[in-house]
Amino acid sequence: MLAIIGGSGLTQLASLIVSRREVVRTPYGEPSGALTFGEVSGQPVVFLARHGYGHTMPPHLVNYRANLWALKHVGATAAVSVASVGGIRADFGPGALIVPDQIIDYTWGRKSTYFDASDQPVHHVDFTHPYDARLRALLLAASVAVGESVFDGGVYATTQGPRLETAAEVNRLERDGADVVGMTGMPEAVLARELELPYAAINVVANFAAGRASSEQGISFDSIEVVLHEAMTRVRCILDRLCADLKA
């Protein structure tokens, strides 16, 4: 069963044939909402809106541990994250779709591991390549199959939020090697790795990051909504094809 985690702009899947919804209790508290079960293109899918179905949870307060644990607990065998980002790289403009291959974590204070009990031995996970190679390849292949242009690879900088970054901070992120900036990539990716749940992401550039191109003097939230509405339609097509390929 494929888990799809929806971010800003993707709080539901239009193509999901819903069979049931379930509230899952976890040892880590409440997930962002009830899990929605169903099928897409014949493939079993469980969907969760990361920020809640009313988009009420800011990124720094999302219970990432509960979300990932719940998805794994109900039988998910892989997870795809959909998240909106700001474009730092010049060719990552509004509406661009990226399947990232690396992460830099700038967050703080988030519950970022399942191995934090004092009575447990220290546990490390290899995080050299934070996204699952096979799942990334399947996402890219699905994009090609439906005729969508998607960037293969990019470095996702995860900031704390909920405020957006300053132009100087974006300059720093660029010097660090980041291509896009968002607020939810971590600890989601590493928690999936700790659970041995294959995980990949598709990022939607909602706007240029602060100080860049059309965002040089500020970020227009009105234009973000327009961009996300159009881009998420394309993302849904990719996800539909991914599910069809997994079913095959």
Secondary structure, DSSP 8 states (H G I E B T S, - for coil): -EEEEE-TT-SS-TT-EEEEEE---BTTB--SS-EEEEEETTEEEEEEETTTTTT---GGG--HHHHHHHHHHTT-SEEEEEEEEEE-STT--TT-EEE--EEEE---SS---S---TTS-------SS-S-HHHHHHHHHHHHHTT---EE--EEEE---SS---HHHHHHHHHHT-SEEESSHHHHHHHHHHTT--EEEEEEEEEE-TTSGGGSS---HHHHHHHHHHHHHHHHHHHHHHHHHHH-
